[in-house]
Amino acid sequence: MGIITAVIVLGILVIVHEFGHFIVAKMFKVGVLEYSIGFGKKIWQKKKGETWYSLRAIPLGGYVSMAGEDPHTVYGEEEINSKEDNKEDNAPKYPKFYDEESIKLSKNESRWFLNKPVWQKFLIVFAGPFFNILFAFLVGIAIVCFWGVDVPLNKPIVGDVVPDYPAAKAGIKADDRIVSINGVKPKTWSDVARFIAKSQDGKVNVAIRRKVDDRFITKNVSLVATEDSAEMKAISNSNNKSSERLKIGIVAASQTKKVPLIHAPLYSLSKLIGITVLTYRGFKGIINGAISAKHIGGPIEIVNVTSKVSKKGFNKLLDLMIFISMSLAIMNLLPIPILDGGHLMFFTIEFLIRRPVPLKVQALAGQLGMFILFSLMIFATGNDLFRLFHN
């Protein structure tokens, strides 16, 4: 079930991303030959208007095929093969399902993508990541309006426990009420954080009250508080002194509060900004070595996380979709050749120098980009398999 849910989630986000390219290309009268979800062998196909719509076997992406997107063809270094040429040289230029109308469209230079003004090409490429951001923004609005936001309660009640921290290892659970810390009774959650941070040598004696079989029991737990790991500090605000306090890994309980529609966009926007900042810190931490590259996940990890989150409710699954959609947008905007960000980089250079980037440079950059992406995919999948067999 987790695999099906993950495929649906990724499929929706791919549809959104490719629809951005598709609709803006149509707006600028670019000939769109095919709109495909997935790669590899086609499962379903239908033509509407001048465009073929396809569903393919490998659900890890998609593409919009546009007339005149091959720079070698557009800039005169390679002639477009006719159907007769295809038969002669046994190297067809077009997929078999392309008909005469599609081939005619691909030869119409006025509809070529690369013949459009630079600003139009830029917007067509940028539209993919932008639609992922727009989708995340709108879903964020829906979540806070229909389900609400979690507002922390300033009460000494545990809302969640952070894995691998002292509290989790000591057996503290969500919904436990903290009765005392080192013999002192906390009245608020602020007291809890302060008492733990002030503990001598990190030693903490916690008395908790827990509901078991419709009755409350009091349990005493001894543990040693710790600072956040270097990796946690790397993605948190390093200038915030509170991040350097001793902690046991507990999160305050919260209550859900619905947000009026008029205020929802601000909540959604702040969430997207938060995801962007965390992603930036994550990249920075991996580059400077503060965060281990073993945390990079691939398709198996996405399936695993999606399966777990989907069990917590539809709103939590939507929340995960926001995160993945923003991650796709940010990743695609990186200036790596063959990604959208790489194309945007080339179009920016083209605008500045008033001519396209030389084809040899584009070809070399494309090979480098392909090598980077394949290496990253292999590395991420390796991490997934390591986690799968060592957990």
Buried (B, 14 or more C-beta within 10 A) or exposed (E): EBBEBBBBBBBBBBBBBBBBBBBBBBEBEBBBBBBBBBBEEBEEBEBEEBBBBBBBEEBBBBBBBBBBBBBEBBEEEEEBBEEEEBEEEEEEBBBEEBEEEBBEBBBEEEBBBBBBEBEBBBBBBBBBBBBBBBBBBBBBBEBBBEBBBEEEBBBBBBBBBBEEBBBBBBEBEEEBBBBBBBEEEBEEBEBBBBBBBEBEEBEBEBBBBBEEEEEEEEBEBEBBBEEBEEBBBBBBEEEEEEBEBBBBBBBBBBEEEEBEEEEBBEBBEEBBEEBBEBBEBBBEBBEEEBBEEEBBBBBBBBBBBBBEBBEEEEBBBBBBBBBBBBBBBBBBBBBBBBBBBBBBBBBBBBBEEEEBBEEEEBEEBBEBBEEBBEEBEEBBBEBBEEBEEEE
